[in-house]
Amino acid sequence: MLLDDLDSHSLRVVRAIADLGSITRAAESLGYSQPAISQHLRRLEGRIGMPLVARAGRGVRLTEAGRVLARHARAVTTALDAAAGELADLRGLRTGRVRLAGFPSASSSLVPRLLSTMEAEHPGVRITYLEAEPPEAVAAVRGQSADLAITFSYPGDRADPHRESTRGLAVVPLWKDEMLVAIPAGHPLADADRVDLAGLAAASWIGGCPRCRGHLLELADACGFAPRIAYETDNFIAVLRMVAEGVGVALLPALAAGSAGTVPGVALRPTANRDHRTINLVAASGSDAVPAIAATADALLALDGGAWGLSGL
């Protein structure tokens, strides 16, 4: 006998007969006709090669083989019913888990708002969060240790590592994040509406994360100079404090500058070319079929990026 000879419907039929002591009452409880249940029993007995029921007066009784099936049927059908209930909860977003990753400046802006939105709209969905720069966040999605990743990229650059690293994954561009030049408030360019980076060719620069430094090099090269990067730190507050002290200038995304808060002595100005980076949502292809993941992605897309200086694409 093969396991394929048994199915959940057969187990439910045998369990109903064991519980109710009658094929007729079993048929009524399962919503079938009595002949249909009898025919199903005969086919099942033919597959397993043993009788399952025997006549007992006006009713029936289970044979030893029938009692074996009935005993296991209770455990199996109870487990199947429990699984169906949990799946219904997932479909109805009464439960679920989403593992989210995001870069540092998203941690203090987009992510808190997303978490509060999900808590209000889908309190049964549990979200865990990992802070990670785009390369690590994308790797987490690819390695199935994260379901969604909020990343950034510089698609205008000649070399955009994000494009290659996300190959085969689902990438949804969300917003433009404008690049801002951070200069001391007393600098001659501090009152300009926009700053041409060429005017800062002789300045000392404070570099940020590796991808941000790469973007600075791209923009400076287009302006005809190579920036002298004197200091490097991923801490945006530290960058702005260093600018306020007059030790250098920096290029920061608006989201990062806003996350750091206002720092006296610093002027933030857009670049002459209105340079920007793109904020993206990265997920495994097909993951939107999972209700909790789809709901989280929808909640992120529905956020008002303008609250953090972001603009639509």
KOLMITI-897492 format. One record per residue (C-alpha): z, y, x negated. Coordinates in steps of 0.5 Angstrom, whole numbers, padded with zeros to 4 digits, always signed. Example, Ala and Ser with C-alpha at 12.3 -4.5 7.8 and 13.67 -1.06 7.14 Angstrom:
BEGIN
+0016-0009-0025/+0014-0002-0027/
//
This chain:
BEGIN
+0000+0000+0000/-0002+0007-0003/+0002+0013-0001/-0004+0016+0002/-0003+0011+0007/+0003+0016+0010/+0002+0023+0012/+0007+0028+0015/+0005+0026+0022/+0006+0019+0022/+0013+0020+0019/+0014+0025+0025/+0012+0020+0030/+0016+0014+0027/+0022+0019+0027/+0021+0021+0034/+0021+0014+0036/+0027+0012+0032/+0031+0018+0035/+0029+0018+0043/+0028+0010+0043/+0021+0010+0047/+0014+0012+0046/+0013+0016+0052/+0019+0020+0050/+0017+0021+0043/+0010+0023+0046/+0013+0028+0050/+0017+0031+0045/+0011+0032+0040/+0006+0034+0045/+0002+0028+0045/+0000+0023+0051/+0003+0016+0051/-0004+0013+0049/-0005+0017+0043/+0002+0016+0040/+0001+0008+0041/-0006+0009+0038/-0003+0012+0032/+0002+0007+0031/-0003+0001+0031/-0007+0005+0026/-0001+0006+0022/+0001-0001+0022/-0006-0003+0020/-0006+0001+0014/+0001-0001+0012/+0000-0009+0014/+0007-0009+0018/+0009-0008+0025/+0013-0002+0026/+0016-0003+0033/+0018-0009+0038/+0019-0009+0045/+0026-0009+0047/+0026-0009+0055/+0023-0003+0058/+0023+0001+0051/+0022-0001+0044/+0026-0002+0038/+0024-0001+0031/+0023-0007+0026/+0026-0007+0019/+0019-0003+0016/+0020+0002+0022/+0027+0003+0020/+0025+0004+0013/+0020+0009+0015/+0025+0013+0020/+0030+0013+0014/+0026+0017+0010/+0022+0021+0015/+0028+0025+0017/+0029+0027+0009/+0021+0028+0009/+0020+0032+0015/+0027+0036+0014/+0024+0038+0007/+0017+0040+0010/+0020+0044+0016/+0024+0048+0011/+0018+0049+0006/+0014+0052+0013/+0020+0056+0014/+0020+0059+0007/+0013+0060+0007/+0013+0064+0014/+0018+0068+0011/+0014+0070+0005/+0008+0071+0009/+0012+0076+0014/+0015+0079+0007/+0022+0077+0009/+0023+0074+0002/+0019+0074-0004/+0019+0076-0012/+0015+0081-0016/+0016+0081-0023/+0013+0088-0025/+0012+0091-0032/+0011+0099-0034/+0011+0104-0040/+0017+0108-0041/+0015+0115-0038/+0013+0111-0031/+0020+0108-0032/+0023+0115-0030/+0018+0117-0025/+0013+0112-0021/+0018+0106-0022/+0024+0109-0019/+0020+0111-0013/+0016+0105-0012/+0023+0101-0012/+0026+0105-0007/+0020+0105-0002/+0020+0097-0003/+0027+0097-0001/+0026+0101+0005/+0020+0098+0007/+0021+0090+0005/+0028+0089+0003/+0027+0082+0003/+0023+0082-0003/+0026+0082-0010/+0023+0086-0015/+0025+0085-0023/+0022+0090-0028/+0021+0090-0035/+0019+0096-0039/+0013+0095-0044/+0008+0099-0047/+0001+0097-0044/-0001+0092-0050/+0005+0088-0048/+0005+0089-0041/-0002+0086-0040/+0000+0080-0045/+0006+0079-0040/+0001+0079-0034/-0004+0074-0038/+0002+0070-0040/+0004+0070-0032/+0011+0073-0034/+0009+0079-0030/+0006+0079-0023/+0004+0087-0024/+0003+0092-0030/+0003+0099-0029/-0001+0101-0036/-0005+0107-0039/-0012+0108-0042/-0016+0113-0045/-0023+0110-0043/-0026+0116-0046/-0025+0114-0053/-0030+0110-0057/-0025+0105-0058/-0021+0103-0052/-0017+0097-0053/-0014+0097-0046/-0021+0095-0044/-0022+0089-0048/-0015+0087-0047/-0015+0087-0039/-0022+0083-0039/-0021+0077-0034/-0016+0081-0030/-0016+0085-0024/-0015+0093-0026/-0015+0098-0021/-0015+0106-0024/-0010+0110-0020/-0009+0117-0023/-0011+0122-0028/-0006+0124-0033/-0008+0130-0036/-0006+0131-0043/-0002+0137-0045/-0001+0141-0052/+0006+0142-0053/+0007+0148-0058/+0013+0153-0060/+0014+0158-0055/+0013+0164-0060/+0006+0161-0062/+0000+0165-0062/-0003+0160-0057/+0003+0160-0052/+0000+0165-0047/-0007+0162-0047/-0009+0158-0040/-0012+0153-0044/-0012+0151-0052/-0017+0149-0056/-0015+0144-0061/-0019+0146-0066/-0014+0152-0066/-0009+0148-0069/-0013+0144-0074/-0008+0147-0080/-0001+0145-0076/+0003+0140-0077/+0003+0134-0071/+0008+0130-0068/+0005+0123-0067/+0007+0119-0061/+0006+0112-0059/+0000+0108-0063/-0005+0109-0057/-0003+0116-0056/-0004+0117-0064/-0011+0114-0063/-0013+0119-0058/-0010+0125-0062/-0015+0123-0067/-0021+0122-0063/-0020+0129-0060/-0019+0132-0066/-0025+0129-0069/-0029+0131-0064/-0026+0138-0065/-0028+0137-0073/-0022+0136-0076/-0017+0131-0078/-0010+0132-0076/-0004+0132-0081/+0001+0128-0077/+0008+0129-0081/+0012+0126-0076/+0012+0120-0071/+0016+0118-0065/+0016+0115-0059/+0021+0119-0056/+0018+0124-0051/+0025+0128-0051/+0025+0128-0059/+0018+0130-0059/+0019+0136-0055/+0026+0138-0059/+0022+0138-0065/+0017+0142-0062/+0022+0147-0060/+0025+0148-0067/+0018+0150-0070/+0017+0144-0074/+0010+0141-0071/+0006+0141-0065/+0004+0135-0060/-0001+0132-0055/+0003+0129-0049/+0001+0126-0042/+0003+0131-0036/+0007+0125-0034/+0011+0124-0040/+0012+0131-0041/+0015+0131-0034/+0019+0125-0035/+0023+0129-0041/+0024+0135-0037/+0024+0142-0039/+0026+0144-0046/+0027+0151-0048/+0022+0154-0053/+0016+0149-0051/+0010+0152-0048/+0006+0146-0045/-0002+0148-0044/-0008+0144-0042/-0013+0142-0047/-0020+0146-0047/-0023+0140-0045/-0018+0138-0039/-0017+0131-0043/-0013+0126-0039/-0011+0119-0039/-0012+0114-0034/-0006+0110-0030/-0008+0103-0028/-0005+0098-0024/-0006+0091-0028/-0006+0084-0024/-0008+0077-0025/-0015+0076-0021/-0013+0073-0014/-0006+0075-0014/-0007+0080-0008/-0007+0074-0004/+0001+0073-0005/+0004+0078+0000/+0010+0080-0004/+0005+0082-0009/+0000+0085-0005/+0005+0089-0001/+0008+0092-0008/+0001+0094-0010/+0000+0097-0004/+0006+0101-0004/+0004+0104-0011/-0003+0106-0009/+0001+0110-0003/+0005+0114-0008/+0004+0121-0008/+0002+0122-0016/+0002+0130-0015/+0009+0129-0015/+0009+0128-0022/+0003+0132-0024/-0002+0126-0023/-0009+0127-0020/-0014+0123-0016/-0020+0120-0020/
//
